[in-house]
Structures are given as structure tokens and as C-alpha cells.
Amino acid sequence: MKAELKRDGFKKSYKEINEAIAKELGLCKATIYKWKHKLGQIAPQHKHSHSEQKELMKHYYEIKGKNPKIRDEDIAKSLKIGRRTLSNWKKQFKRQQMHPNSVDENSVEGNACRNVQEF
């Protein structure tokens, strides 16, 4: 069906193609998405390493420091990350600043090293 839509000149985004297929089959868009996800048709999201995340956050705070009025959405776009990703990272960064010895999947090793050095 997707090939037919492409062949008929249906040059739309994947979202619009999924909507057209769902409508044609009488299903909701969520069902199409679940099927594609289950069958491996949806590409996995890029996972940034902890070092990449730290570097991108460093760039974020540099940009925000130079121009405090710039929107986070624009900074995220310039860093080539999602707006929601940036928001999550900011929350995580604040948690780490407030609770430096807390257990976090990305900071367990660093906290363990600091705690050992204190003794």
C-alpha cells in the first residue's frame, strides 16, 4: 500500500503516509505505529553517550550565557538534538547539581570514585 501511495505521486511525510494507510484500513494511527515498532520498521533513536551529553550541555550553557534571550528550542535545533531531549538533560543536570552523591545511571562511577577518595 505504501508503494502504491508513492507510485501515485503521494509525496508526503511518513506521518501522512501512516495516516493515509490507517484511514484506508480503518485503523487508528497508533495501531500502525505499534505494528511498525513491533516489526522493527521504526528506526531506533540515537542514544548519546554520557560524554556527548556533557559536551552538548556545555555548548548549551555557553550559547545561553552569550544570549540569554535565545529560546531553548532554537539552541536544541542548532545542537541537532530534540527540544524534549534538551529539557530532560537540563532536569538531569539540575538534579546532579542539587544532589551530587545521588545514584544516577550516568554518574554512579563518578560518585563511587569521589566517595572512595573521601575515606
C-alpha positions as CSV (number, residue, x, y, z in Angstrom):
1,M,0.0,0.0,0.0
2,K,2.9,2.4,0.8
3,A,4.4,1.6,-2.5
4,E,1.1,2.4,-4.3
5,L,0.9,5.7,-2.5
6,K,4.4,6.6,-3.6
7,R,3.7,5.4,-7.1
8,D,0.6,7.6,-7.3
9,G,2.7,10.6,-6.5
10,F,1.8,10.7,-2.8
11,K,4.9,12.6,-1.8
12,K,4.2,13.1,1.9
13,S,5.9,12.6,5.2
14,Y,5.9,9.2,6.9
15,K,3.4,10.6,9.3
16,E,1.0,11.5,6.5
17,I,1.5,8.1,4.8
18,N,0.8,6.3,8.1
19,E,-2.4,8.4,8.5
20,A,-3.5,7.5,4.9
21,I,-2.8,3.8,5.5
22,A,-4.7,3.8,8.8
23,K,-7.6,5.5,7.2
24,E,-7.7,3.1,4.3
25,L,-7.5,0.1,6.6
26,G,-10.0,1.6,9.1
27,L,-7.4,1.5,11.9
28,C,-6.1,4.2,14.2
29,K,-2.6,5.7,13.7
30,A,-1.4,4.2,17.0
31,T,-2.1,0.7,15.7
32,I,0.0,1.3,12.6
33,Y,2.8,2.8,14.7
34,K,2.7,-0.2,17.1
35,W,2.9,-2.7,14.2
36,K,5.8,-0.8,12.7
37,H,7.6,-0.7,16.0
38,K,6.9,-4.4,16.7
39,L,8.2,-5.4,13.3
40,G,11.3,-3.2,13.5
41,Q,10.2,-0.7,10.9
42,I,10.9,2.3,13.1
43,A,14.5,3.3,13.4
44,P,15.8,3.4,16.9
45,Q,16.5,6.8,18.4
46,H,20.1,7.9,18.7
47,K,21.4,7.4,22.3
48,H,24.0,10.0,23.2
49,S,26.9,8.8,25.3
50,H,27.4,10.5,28.7
51,S,30.5,12.3,27.3
52,E,28.5,13.6,24.3
53,Q,25.7,14.7,26.6
54,K,28.1,16.6,28.8
55,E,29.7,18.3,25.8
56,L,26.4,19.3,24.3
57,M,25.2,20.7,27.6
58,K,28.5,22.6,27.9
59,H,27.7,24.1,24.4
60,Y,24.1,24.8,25.5
61,Y,25.2,26.8,28.6
62,E,27.9,28.7,26.5
63,I,25.2,29.7,24.0
64,K,22.7,30.6,26.7
65,G,25.4,32.6,28.6
66,K,26.1,34.7,25.5
67,N,22.5,35.3,24.6
68,P,20.1,34.6,27.5
69,K,17.0,35.6,25.4
70,I,17.5,32.8,22.9
71,R,14.9,30.1,23.1
72,D,15.8,26.5,24.1
73,E,14.1,25.2,21.0
74,D,16.5,27.3,18.8
75,I,19.5,26.1,20.8
76,A,18.4,22.5,20.6
77,K,18.0,22.8,16.8
78,S,21.5,24.3,16.5
79,L,22.9,21.4,18.6
80,K,20.9,19.0,16.4
81,I,19.1,17.4,19.4
82,G,15.4,17.4,20.2
83,R,13.8,20.1,22.3
84,R,12.5,17.4,24.7
85,T,15.9,15.8,24.9
86,L,17.4,19.1,25.9
87,S,14.7,19.7,28.5
88,N,15.3,16.2,30.0
89,W,19.1,16.8,30.1
90,K,18.6,20.2,31.9
91,K,16.4,18.5,34.6
92,Q,19.0,15.7,35.0
93,F,21.8,18.3,35.2
94,K,19.9,20.2,37.9
95,R,19.3,17.0,39.9
96,Q,23.1,16.2,39.7
97,Q,23.9,19.7,40.9
98,M,21.5,19.6,43.8
99,H,22.3,16.0,44.9
100,P,25.9,15.3,43.8
101,N,26.1,12.0,45.6
102,S,22.7,10.6,44.4
103,V,22.6,7.4,42.4
104,D,22.1,8.2,38.7
105,E,22.7,5.7,35.9
106,N,25.2,8.1,34.3
107,S,27.0,9.2,37.4
108,V,27.4,6.1,39.5
109,E,31.0,5.6,38.7
110,G,32.0,9.2,39.3
111,N,30.2,9.3,42.6
112,A,31.7,6.0,43.7
113,C,35.2,7.4,42.9
114,R,34.5,10.6,44.9
115,N,33.1,8.6,47.8
116,V,36.1,6.3,47.9
117,Q,38.5,9.3,47.8
118,E,36.8,10.9,50.8
119,F,37.7,8.0,53.0
